[in-house]
Amino acid sequence: MVIHELGVSMSRTSFHERRKAKQMRDPEFRAEYERARNEIEQIDSVVRSLDQLRENSGTSKTDLARRIGRNPSSIRRLFTAASNPELRLVVQIANDLDADIIVVPRKKTSARRLRDADRAA
């Protein structure tokens, strides 16, 4: 078994995994991949938090949909499938569950400082 420099076993990987490992060697691809992965993780975190609030309040997905004027199937999909919800929908759900959506600035990472310095140059 050969272990690739990215930690992927090359003898037991799918075509997709080998292709991704090769593409990840490209710094530009890797940066875009990490950016997209971060966006997806943040969206998933917000959706999971809203679903937890919904469950804690004892509200069914159907009741929530009815109260915010949405189709129940769209609310079920939001909480059970990978999705990219509209911000308006996220805010409607948060309002109905008596919650706020808050953006919290994070500390600048060293990678972010380097990227900002490169843009300024």
Contacts in CASP RR format, 6 or more apart in sequence:
PFRMAT RR
TARGET T0000
AUTHOR 0000-0000-0000
METHOD contacts of the structure
MODEL  1
MVIHELGVSMSRTSFHERRKAKQMRDPEFRAEYERARNEIEQIDSVVRSL
DQLRENSGTSKTDLARRIGRNPSSIRRLFTAASNPELRLVVQIANDLDAD
IIVVPRKKTSARRLRDADRAA
1 9 0 8 1.000
1 10 0 8 1.000
1 11 0 8 1.000
1 12 0 8 1.000
2 9 0 8 1.000
2 10 0 8 1.000
2 11 0 8 1.000
3 9 0 8 1.000
3 10 0 8 1.000
4 10 0 8 1.000
4 21 0 8 1.000
5 25 0 8 1.000
6 21 0 8 1.000
6 24 0 8 1.000
6 25 0 8 1.000
8 17 0 8 1.000
8 18 0 8 1.000
8 21 0 8 1.000
10 18 0 8 1.000
10 21 0 8 1.000
13 21 0 8 1.000
23 29 0 8 1.000
23 30 0 8 1.000
23 33 0 8 1.000
24 30 0 8 1.000
24 33 0 8 1.000
40 82 0 8 1.000
43 83 0 8 1.000
43 84 0 8 1.000
43 85 0 8 1.000
44 82 0 8 1.000
46 90 0 8 1.000
46 101 0 8 1.000
47 78 0 8 1.000
47 79 0 8 1.000
47 83 0 8 1.000
47 85 0 8 1.000
47 90 0 8 1.000
50 79 0 8 1.000
50 90 0 8 1.000
50 93 0 8 1.000
50 94 0 8 1.000
50 97 0 8 1.000
50 99 0 8 1.000
51 79 0 8 1.000
53 94 0 8 1.000
53 97 0 8 1.000
53 99 0 8 1.000
54 61 0 8 1.000
54 64 0 8 1.000
54 79 0 8 1.000
54 93 0 8 1.000
54 97 0 8 1.000
57 97 0 8 1.000
59 96 0 8 1.000
59 97 0 8 1.000
61 72 0 8 1.000
61 75 0 8 1.000
61 76 0 8 1.000
61 79 0 8 1.000
62 72 0 8 1.000
62 75 0 8 1.000
64 75 0 8 1.000
64 93 0 8 1.000
64 96 0 8 1.000
64 97 0 8 1.000
65 71 0 8 1.000
65 72 0 8 1.000
65 74 0 8 1.000
65 75 0 8 1.000
66 72 0 8 1.000
67 96 0 8 1.000
68 92 0 8 1.000
68 93 0 8 1.000
68 95 0 8 1.000
68 96 0 8 1.000
70 89 0 8 1.000
70 92 0 8 1.000
75 93 0 8 1.000
77 83 0 8 1.000
78 85 0 8 1.000
78 89 0 8 1.000
90 101 0 8 1.000
91 101 0 8 1.000
94 100 0 8 1.000
94 101 0 8 1.000
108 116 0 8 1.000
END
